Amino acid sequence: LCQNLSWIFNNTKDKTSALIRLAKWYEKVRQATFKSFNTIARTMSIHYMNILNYFDNRSTNASAEYSTLK
């Protein structure tokens, strides 16, 4: 599941494909019932629209978030 999620982010070029692949990944996590994946799966389901923005230009706002932590 970890490797599959990494593959999605490294190899998916558009939001539509990302949405489909992430939904399938989420379903695999749900079916696997691994408690260790519950947090990330919940985060993905709550924030999926913001997460999908990554696939627009393959960037994040991590630097902006990091600067607010200082």
CYANA upper distance limits for C-alpha pairs under 8 A (distance plus 0.5 A):
  1 LEU  CA      5 LEU  CA      6.67
  1 LEU  CA     25 TRP  CA      7.94
  1 LEU  CA     28 LYS  CA      8.34
  1 LEU  CA     29 VAL  CA      7.75
  2 CYS  CA      6 SER  CA      6.83
  3 GLN  CA      7 TRP  CA      6.57
  4 ASN  CA      8 ILE  CA      6.77
  4 ASN  CA     25 TRP  CA      8.04
  5 LEU  CA      9 PHE  CA      7.07
  5 LEU  CA     22 LEU  CA      8.17
  5 LEU  CA     25 TRP  CA      7.58
  6 SER  CA     10 ASN  CA      6.59
  7 TRP  CA     11 ASN  CA      6.25
  7 TRP  CA     12 THR  CA      8.38
  8 ILE  CA     12 THR  CA      6.00
  8 ILE  CA     18 ALA  CA      7.44
  8 ILE  CA     21 ARG  CA      7.33
  8 ILE  CA     22 LEU  CA      7.89
  9 PHE  CA     18 ALA  CA      8.39
 12 THR  CA     17 SER  CA      7.16
 12 THR  CA     18 ALA  CA      6.48
 12 THR  CA     55 PHE  CA      8.00
 13 LYS  CA     17 SER  CA      7.99
 13 LYS  CA     18 ALA  CA      8.06
 13 LYS  CA     55 PHE  CA      6.69
 14 ASP  CA     18 ALA  CA      6.67
 14 ASP  CA     55 PHE  CA      5.95
 14 ASP  CA     56 ASP  CA      7.19
 15 LYS  CA     19 LEU  CA      6.44
 15 LYS  CA     52 LEU  CA      6.35
 15 LYS  CA     53 ASN  CA      7.85
 15 LYS  CA     55 PHE  CA      5.95
 15 LYS  CA     56 ASP  CA      7.31
 16 THR  CA     20 ILE  CA      6.92
 17 SER  CA     21 ARG  CA      6.57
 18 ALA  CA     22 LEU  CA      6.32
 18 ALA  CA     52 LEU  CA      7.44
 18 ALA  CA     55 PHE  CA      7.90
 19 LEU  CA     23 ALA  CA      6.52
 19 LEU  CA     52 LEU  CA      7.49
 20 ILE  CA     24 LYS  CA      6.77
 21 ARG  CA     25 TRP  CA      6.61
 22 LEU  CA     26 TYR  CA      6.49
 23 ALA  CA     27 GLU  CA      6.74
 24 LYS  CA     28 LYS  CA      6.83
 25 TRP  CA     29 VAL  CA      6.81
 26 TYR  CA     30 ARG  CA      6.67
 26 TYR  CA     41 ALA  CA      6.76
 27 GLU  CA     31 GLN  CA      6.62
 28 LYS  CA     32 ALA  CA      6.52
 29 VAL  CA     33 THR  CA      6.87
 29 VAL  CA     34 PHE  CA      7.49
 29 VAL  CA     37 PHE  CA      7.29
 29 VAL  CA     38 ASN  CA      8.46
 29 VAL  CA     41 ALA  CA      7.73
 30 ARG  CA     34 PHE  CA      8.37
 34 PHE  CA     38 ASN  CA      7.55
 37 PHE  CA     41 ALA  CA      6.49
 38 ASN  CA     42 ARG  CA      6.45
 39 THR  CA     43 THR  CA      6.62
 40 ILE  CA     44 MET  CA      6.52
 41 ALA  CA     45 SER  CA      6.70
 42 ARG  CA     46 ILE  CA      6.70
 43 THR  CA     47 HIS  CA      6.44
 43 THR  CA     48 TYR  CA      8.30
 44 MET  CA     48 TYR  CA      5.58
 44 MET  CA     51 ILE  CA      7.85
 47 HIS  CA     51 ILE  CA      6.65
 48 TYR  CA     52 LEU  CA      6.44
 49 MET  CA     53 ASN  CA      7.13
 50 ASN  CA     54 TYR  CA      8.04
 52 LEU  CA     56 ASP  CA      8.11
 53 ASN  CA     57 ASN  CA      8.26
 54 TYR  CA     58 ARG  CA      5.33
 54 TYR  CA     59 SER  CA      5.82
 54 TYR  CA     60 THR  CA      6.35
 55 PHE  CA     59 SER  CA      8.07
 61 ASN  CA     65 GLU  CA      6.78
 62 ALA  CA     66 TYR  CA      6.41
 63 SER  CA     67 SER  CA      6.70
 64 ALA  CA     68 THR  CA      7.07
 65 GLU  CA     69 LEU  CA      7.23
 66 TYR  CA     70 LYS  CA      7.47
